[in-house]
Amino acid sequence: MAQKPKAEVKQEFVTVADFNKLTSVIETLVNTVTELKNKPVATVAETKEEVEIKKAKHDNAPMPESWDEAAREILGEMLDHTELLQPKGGGNLFTIVIKPEFSNAPKDYLEMRKFDRRTVELGNEGISKVESFCKLVRSNLKRFQQK
């Protein structure tokens, strides 16, 4: 097998002026990139629709003490805690959370949810609805305890 002859290498040199020009171009490029990197990013203004969507989230409202006290008085040690939610659409969602040892919820439900939560819409009835709801839940739980 015959060997291929090696191509002749041409040696070219860079002049000092060309090297300085290249260095200057690279420095300008680096400075430009650095300036862009350090420049604060302008945020896109939220659209009117996005603002309305953010406003539409539900509100956790403070619970009137009388409602919480009524639930504790009626349910006693069965009650873990109470919650009040006021959705943007209006109304009051009153939730009582029953301690697991007093709950009559199925075991699968408790394993998945961890809590026995019972919620009622209060409408315009306020504390009278809280009391009647808690009495209803208490009778339901006591019926379970008797079995």
N, C-alpha and C positions, 0 to 999 in steps of 0.2 A: 504494500500500500504506500502510495506516495503521500508525503506530508504536504499540507498546504503551506504556501509561503505566508508568513505573518505580514499583516498590513503595516505599512510604515506609519508610525505615530508622528503627528505633527505637533510640535511643541509651540503653544501660543502663550504669550505672557500678557498680563494686564498692566496697564500703565497706572501710575500713582493717581493720575487725574480720574481715570475710569473707576478705580477702587474707591476713591473719595466720593465720587458721584453715587456709586452703588450704596455706600455706607450712609450717605445723606438720605437717599430714598428709603432705605430700611428704617432709619431713625424716624423719619416723618411718618411712615406707616405704623410703627410701634406707638408713637405719640398719639396718633389718631385713634388707634384701637384702645389705648389706655383712657383717653378722654371719653370715648363712647361708653366704656365699661364703668367709669366713675360717674357718669351723668345720671341723675335720678330718672327713673322710668315714669313716664306720665301714665296715670291710671285712666282707664276708659270710664267716662261718666256713665252712671247707671241710667238705664232707660226708665221712663215713667212706670212701665209695667213691672220691672224688677223691684222698684221701690214699693209698689203696691203689694207685690207678693211677699216682701219682707214684713210689711205691716200686717199681713193677714195671719200671722202665726198666733197660736192661742196664748192666753195669759194665765199664769198661775197667780191666783189672787190670794190675799190674806184671808184667813178663815175668821169669821165672827166668833168670838170666844163662846158666846152662848150656844152656838151650834155644836161646837166641839164638846162643851160641857154636857149638853143634852145627850149626845151620842155616848159619852163616857158614863153618864148616870144610868142610861137605859141598858147598855150592853155590858158595862162593868169590865171584868177582866178578859172578856172575849175580844175586846177591841184592841187592836194594835195601834192604829192611828187613823186620822181622817184627812181628807184632801178636798180642796175646792178648785174647780177649773171653770173659768169663764171664757168660753169660746168666742171668737170674733163675731159669730152669727148671733150672739146674745144668749141669755139664760145663764143658769148656774148648774154645773154638774157636781153633785156631792157624792164623794166616794168614801166608803168605810172599808178598812182593811182588817180582816179577822185573823187572829193568831192561828197558826197552823194546827195547834193541838185542839182547838175548838171548832175547826172548820169541818163542814160536811161535804166539801168539794171532793170529787174523785181524786184518787192518788195520782193518776196520770196528769191531771190538770195541775196539781200542786207541784209535781216534779218539773213540769214545763214552765209554769208561771211563777213559782216560788211563793206566791201570796194568793189569798182568797179575797178578791176585790169585788165589791158590790157598789154599783153606781146608780143614782137616780137623778132625773132632771127635776129641779125644784120648782121651776116656773115662777109664779109670783107668790107662792105660798110660804116661802122662807122656813122659819123654825118649826112651824106646824107640820110641814112635809118631812123635815128632818126627823122629828119625833115619831111620826107615824111609820116612816121607812125603817127606823131603828127598831121599833116594836115588832114590825113584820119580820125583820131579819132575826131578832131575838127569838121569836116564836118558832121560826124555821130551824134555828140552831138547837133550841131546847128539845124540839121533836126528835132531832137526830141523836141527842145525848140520851134520850129515854130508851132508844132502841138497843 
